[in-house]
């Protein structure tokens, strides 16, 4: 009976630990992917701004900036 209780306790402890570690990993993963998407958007916008600076004022009046 003692070995059964030990195994049940061990399994429960491992399961709870795995749950909390997985929860933290998921939180880190979602934060990282959101930050990566935001960085990609900023870099794309920065490229558009650089391209618009290279055009003459007459050409930029006809362009849609996406605002």
Secondary structure, 3 states (H helix, E strand, C coil): CHHHHHHHHHHHHHHHHHHHHHHHHHHHHHHHHHHHHHHHHHHHHHHHHHHHHHCCHHHHCCCCCCC
